[in-house]
Amino acid sequence: MSRRAGLWVAFALVHVVVSAAGFVLPNLPMGDVYLVYEPWVRSALEGGAIVGVTEQWVYPQLALLPMVLALGLEWIAGYEIAWAALVTAANALAFALLVGRGRSTGRTVAAAFWLAFLLLLGPIAIYRLDGITVSLALAGCLWLIGRPLLASILLAVATWVKVWPAALLAAAVIAVRRRLTVVAGALVVTAGTLIAVAAAGGAAHAFGFVTGQTGRGLQLEAPVTAWYLWQAVAGVDGAFVYYDSEILTFQVTGANVGAVIAVMTPLLAAAVLAVAALGAFRAWRGAGFAALFPPLALALVLTFIVFNKVGSPQFLVWIIAPVALGLVIDRRRWRWPAITALVAALLTQLVYPLLYDRLIVADALAAGILTVRNAVLVGLLAWAIVRVARTPARLRPRIPTAP
């Protein structure tokens, strides 16, 4: 069997195993698909409320498209299977682009990393909206040099499905020489989306996914919640885990939590700007795309995770694209970051769905695993920032002075 054929066999097996795990693992790993996505779609198609258009929504408006496409495949075996099939099909297209003819060792290693990551992360990698954006993000990253306009369009579409690929777009604007082309593609998609939303009567809710995040509390899995989570584990008065029925997530609270909530959004913005400024400085110093873009993209994506007061387990799929691209370009340098990412994926599956019923009652073991997972992400962010800071600059030619 050829290397390429072996990768495709592994692709099929991994997607079958991970999809099936959603039906057998505890704590509703497919919950969002049939409890949230399907009702949203049916409401829109049956003349009811249209999320993002007639009412405020936590996601950008293009997020509704894959939900509608999955409903069109419902005849296969229900909405859950249809969603898994849709994500698998999207992944297959990006996987084919990544593997190519199977002759590149870097691409083979990157493909194997992707499959291992999906297997270790478990059903959350498929049964969430973020799973759809991975294939778009990876294809966009691979095409940034050869087809920057198409790459920018794919990344912008992914951003209007789930906001996080904006980090990849920002890294591309900094690291790609044809940055005006990248900006143009993103503007075209953004303008088209906003025009369509306004034409449907949803102008007032066009950016609801941004404004709606500022008032959210501290989600249980976010790194910033560790202080309050461990207080809840220790039984400190006023510190506990609770379920927010409005945004359908578990959150933590405790003394002075309001001040922490208020500072997190400005802190996230400041951290993103600081990392972007570092990348821009290295680009100005002459750092090339191959050396600068992968660590900068990873640093920005991890900044979105580490400094976020929302910390859903599916956020881990965000790091697939920058790490895979790093392996394609320089597999030796990216070997340990890739292994670290795989460890984070495994720890995340242990937290959700395997031990989530214990985490929400502030169990020490579950809290400990979550804390270690978050520490791993912080360490990976530190590596990425250091790598950006040390990106080699091209030597600028010296201009001879007149005698």
C-alpha positions in Angstrom: 0.0 0.0 0.0 1.4 3.4 -0.9 1.9 6.1 1.6 -0.9 8.2 0.1 -3.4 5.2 0.2 -2.4 4.5 3.8 -3.2 8.1 4.8 -6.7 7.9 3.2 -7.4 4.6 4.9 -6.4 6.3 8.2 -8.6 9.3 7.3 -11.6 7.1 6.9 -11.0 5.1 10.0 -10.4 8.1 12.2 -13.6 9.9 11.0 -15.7 6.8 11.6 -14.3 6.2 15.1 -14.6 9.9 16.1 -18.1 10.2 14.6 -19.3 7.0 16.4 -17.7 8.1 19.7 -20.2 10.9 19.7 -23.0 8.4 20.2 -21.4 6.4 23.0 -19.3 8.8 25.1 -21.0 10.5 28.1 -22.2 14.1 28.7 -23.8 14.7 25.3 -20.8 15.4 23.0 -23.2 15.9 20.1 -25.5 18.1 22.2 -25.1 21.3 20.3 -25.9 19.6 16.9 -29.4 18.4 17.7 -30.2 20.7 20.6 -29.1 24.0 19.1 -28.1 23.8 15.5 -31.1 21.8 14.2 -33.7 23.9 16.0 -32.1 27.1 14.7 -32.3 25.9 11.1 -35.8 24.6 11.3 -37.0 27.9 12.8 -35.4 29.8 9.9 -36.8 27.5 7.2 -40.3 27.2 8.7 -40.9 31.0 8.9 -39.8 31.5 12.5 -37.0 33.5 13.9 -33.8 33.7 11.8 -30.8 33.9 14.1 -28.4 36.7 13.2 -31.1 38.4 11.1 -34.3 38.8 13.1 -32.6 38.4 16.5 -29.2 38.6 18.2 -26.9 35.6 17.7 -23.6 34.5 19.2 -22.2 33.4 15.8 -21.6 35.4 12.6 -24.3 35.0 10.0 -22.6 32.6 7.6 -22.6 30.0 10.4 -26.2 29.3 9.4 -25.1 27.9 6.0 -23.4 24.6 7.2 -26.4 24.1 9.5 -28.7 24.4 6.5 -26.5 22.1 4.4 -26.6 19.4 7.1 -30.4 19.6 7.1 -30.3 18.9 3.4 -28.4 15.7 4.2 -30.7 14.6 7.0 -32.3 11.9 4.8 -29.1 9.9 5.2 -29.8 8.9 8.9 -30.8 11.9 10.8 -29.3 15.3 11.5 -26.4 14.1 13.7 -25.1 11.8 11.0 -25.7 14.4 8.4 -23.6 16.9 10.3 -20.8 14.3 10.7 -20.9 13.6 7.0 -20.7 17.3 6.2 -17.7 17.9 8.4 -16.0 14.7 7.0 -16.6 15.8 3.4 -15.1 19.3 4.1 -12.2 17.7 5.8 -11.6 15.3 2.9 -11.3 18.2 0.5 -8.7 19.9 2.7 -7.0 16.6 3.4 -6.6 16.0 -0.4 -5.1 19.4 -0.8 -2.7 18.8 2.1 -1.6 15.3 1.1 -1.3 16.0 -2.6 0.4 13.1 -4.4 1.8 11.8 -1.1 5.4 12.5 -2.0 6.2 15.2 0.5 7.3 14.0 3.9 6.4 17.3 5.5 2.8 17.1 4.1 2.6 13.4 5.2 3.6 14.3 8.7 1.2 17.2 8.8 -1.7 14.9 7.6 -0.8 12.3 10.2 -0.7 15.0 12.9 -4.2 16.2 11.9 -5.6 12.7 12.1 -4.0 12.0 15.4 -5.3 15.3 16.8 -8.8 14.5 15.8 -8.6 11.0 17.4 -7.2 12.4 20.6 -9.6 15.3 20.8 -12.6 13.1 20.2 -16.2 13.9 19.0 -16.0 17.6 19.9 -13.7 17.9 16.9 -16.6 17.0 14.6 -19.8 17.8 16.4 -19.3 21.5 16.7 -19.4 24.5 14.3 -15.6 24.9 14.7 -15.1 21.6 12.9 -16.4 23.2 9.7 -13.9 26.0 9.8 -10.8 23.8 10.2 -10.8 22.7 6.5 -11.4 26.2 5.3 -8.6 27.6 7.5 -6.1 24.9 6.5 -6.8 25.3 2.8 -6.5 29.1 3.1 -3.1 28.8 4.9 -1.8 26.4 2.2 -2.8 28.7 -0.6 -1.6 32.0 0.9 1.5 32.2 -1.3 0.3 30.7 -4.6 -3.3 32.0 -4.5 -3.5 34.7 -2.0 -6.9 36.0 -3.2 -8.6 32.6 -3.0 -6.9 32.0 0.4 -8.1 35.3 1.7 -11.7 34.5 0.6 -11.6 31.1 2.3 -10.2 32.6 5.5 -12.8 35.4 5.4 -15.7 32.9 4.9 -14.4 30.9 7.8 -14.3 34.1 9.9 -17.9 34.8 9.1 -18.7 31.2 10.2 -16.7 31.4 13.5 -14.6 34.4 14.4 -11.3 32.7 15.2 -9.9 32.5 11.6 -9.6 36.3 11.9 -6.3 35.5 13.7 -5.0 33.7 10.6 -6.1 36.7 8.4 -4.3 39.1 10.6 -1.1 36.9 10.5 -1.5 36.8 6.7 -1.8 40.5 6.3 1.4 40.9 8.4 3.5 38.1 6.8 2.4 37.9 3.1 4.0 40.3 0.7 0.8 40.6 -1.4 -1.0 41.9 1.7 -3.3 44.2 -0.3 -4.6 41.1 -2.2 -5.3 39.5 1.2 -7.1 42.5 2.4 -9.1 42.8 -0.8 -10.4 39.2 -0.6 -11.5 39.7 3.0 -13.3 42.9 2.2 -15.2 41.4 -0.7 -16.5 38.6 1.6 -17.3 40.9 4.4 -19.1 43.4 2.1 -21.1 40.7 0.4 -22.1 39.2 3.8 -23.2 42.5 5.2 -25.1 43.5 2.1 -27.0 40.2 2.2 -27.8 40.5 5.9 -29.0 44.1 5.5 -31.1 43.1 2.5 -32.7 40.4 4.7 -33.6 43.0 7.3 -30.9 42.1 9.8 -28.7 45.2 9.7 -29.3 45.9 13.4 -27.9 42.4 14.3 -25.0 42.3 11.8 -22.4 42.5 14.5 -24.4 40.9 17.3 -21.8 38.1 17.6 -19.3 40.8 18.8 -21.4 42.9 21.1 -23.0 39.7 22.6 -19.6 38.5 23.9 -18.7 41.4 26.1 -21.4 40.7 28.7 -20.6 37.0 29.1 -19.3 35.5 32.4 -16.3 33.3 33.0 -16.8 30.0 31.2 -15.8 27.0 33.2 -13.0 25.7 30.9 -11.3 29.1 30.2 -7.8 29.5 31.7 -8.8 32.6 33.6 -11.3 30.7 35.6 -8.7 28.6 37.4 -8.6 30.8 40.5 -12.4 30.6 41.0 -12.6 26.9 40.0 -10.1 25.9 42.6 -11.9 28.0 45.2 -15.1 26.1 44.3 -13.1 22.8 44.7 -11.9 24.0 48.1 -15.5 24.9 49.2 -14.8 28.7 49.5 -18.0 30.6 50.3 -19.4 32.3 47.2 -17.3 30.4 44.7 -19.2 27.8 42.7 -20.0 26.5 39.2 -23.4 27.3 37.7 -25.3 26.8 34.4 -26.2 29.9 32.4 -29.4 28.9 30.6 -29.3 31.9 28.3 -26.0 31.1 26.6 -26.1 27.4 27.4 -22.7 27.1 29.2 -21.4 26.3 32.6 -19.6 29.3 34.3 -17.9 30.0 37.5 -18.3 32.8 40.0 -16.8 34.1 43.2 -15.6 37.3 44.9 -14.9 40.2 42.6 -15.8 38.2 39.5 -17.4 41.2 37.9 -14.1 43.0 37.8 -12.4 40.1 36.1 -15.2 39.8 33.6 -14.9 43.5 32.8 -11.2 43.4 32.2 -10.9 40.3 30.1 -12.2 41.7 26.8 -9.8 44.7 26.9 -7.0 42.4 28.0 -7.7 40.0 25.1 -7.6 42.9 22.7 -4.3 44.3 24.1 -2.7 40.8 24.0 -3.7 40.3 20.3 -2.4 43.8 19.4 0.9 43.1 21.2 1.5 39.8 19.4 0.5 41.4 16.1 2.8 44.3 16.7 5.7 41.9 17.4 4.9 40.0 14.1 4.7 43.3 12.2 8.1 44.4 13.6 9.7 41.1 12.5 8.1 41.4 9.0 9.5 45.0 8.8 12.9 43.6 9.6 12.6 41.3 6.6 11.4 38.0 8.0 10.1 35.8 5.3 6.6 34.1 5.1 7.8 30.6 5.7 9.6 31.5 8.9 7.1 34.1 10.3 3.6 33.1 9.4 3.2 29.7 11.1 4.4 30.8 14.6 2.7 34.1 14.3 -0.6 32.4 13.3 -0.2 30.0 16.2 0.6 32.8 18.6 -2.5 34.8 17.6 -4.8 31.8 17.7 -3.5 30.8 21.1 -3.9 34.4 22.3 -7.5 34.1 21.4 -7.8 31.0 23.6 -5.6 31.8 26.6 -6.9 35.4 27.1 -10.5 34.5 26.4 -13.1 34.3 29.1 -14.9 31.8 26.9 -13.1 28.5 26.8 -15.1 25.9 25.0 -13.3 22.6 24.4 -13.8 22.8 20.7 -11.5 25.8 20.6 -8.6 23.3 20.5 -9.3 22.6 16.8 -8.1 26.2 16.0 -4.5 25.2 16.4 -4.6 22.5 13.8 -4.1 24.8 10.8 -1.0 26.7 12.0 0.7 23.6 13.4 0.0 21.6 10.3 1.4 24.4 8.1 4.5 24.5 10.4 5.0 20.8 9.9 4.7 21.2 6.1 7.4 23.9 6.1 9.8 22.7 8.8 8.8 19.4 10.4 11.9 19.2 12.6 11.5 22.5 14.2 7.7 21.9 14.7 8.0 18.4 16.0 7.8 19.3 19.7 5.0 21.9 19.3 3.0 19.3 17.4 3.5 16.7 20.2 2.5 19.4 22.8 -0.6 20.1 20.8 -1.5 16.4 20.7 -1.1 16.3 24.5 -3.4 19.2 24.9 -6.0 17.5 22.6 -5.9 14.3 24.8 -6.3 16.3 28.0 -9.2 18.2 26.5 -11.1 15.0 25.7 -10.5 13.8 29.2 -12.1 17.0 30.5 -14.9 16.9 27.9 -16.8 14.7 27.5 -15.2 12.0 29.7 -15.0 13.8 33.1 -17.3 16.8 32.5 -20.0 15.5 34.9 -17.3 15.6 37.6 -15.9 19.0 36.5 -19.3 20.8 36.8 -19.5 19.7 40.5 -15.9 21.0 41.1 -14.2 17.7 41.4 -10.5 18.0 42.1 -9.3 15.4 39.6 -11.2 16.9 36.7 -10.2 20.4 37.8 -6.6 19.3 37.9 -6.6 17.8 34.4 -8.2 21.0 33.1 -5.6 23.1 34.8 -2.8 21.1 33.3 -4.4 21.4 29.9 -4.5 25.1 30.2 -0.9 25.3 31.4 0.1 23.3 28.3 -1.7 25.9 26.1 0.1 28.7 27.9 3.4 27.0 27.4 2.7 26.5 23.7 1.8 30.2 23.4 5.1 31.1 25.0 6.9 29.0 22.5 5.1 30.6 19.6 5.8 34.1 20.8 9.5 33.3 21.4 9.6 31.8 17.9 8.1 35.0 16.4 10.6 37.1 18.3 13.5 35.0 17.0 12.4 34.8 13.4 15.5 35.5 11.3 15.5 38.7 9.4 16.9 39.1 5.9 20.0 41.2 5.8 19.3 44.5 4.2 22.0 45.6 1.7 24.2 48.4 3.0 24.2 51.6 1.0 27.8 52.7 0.4 28.5 56.2 1.5 30.1 58.7 -0.8 33.8 59.3 -0.2 
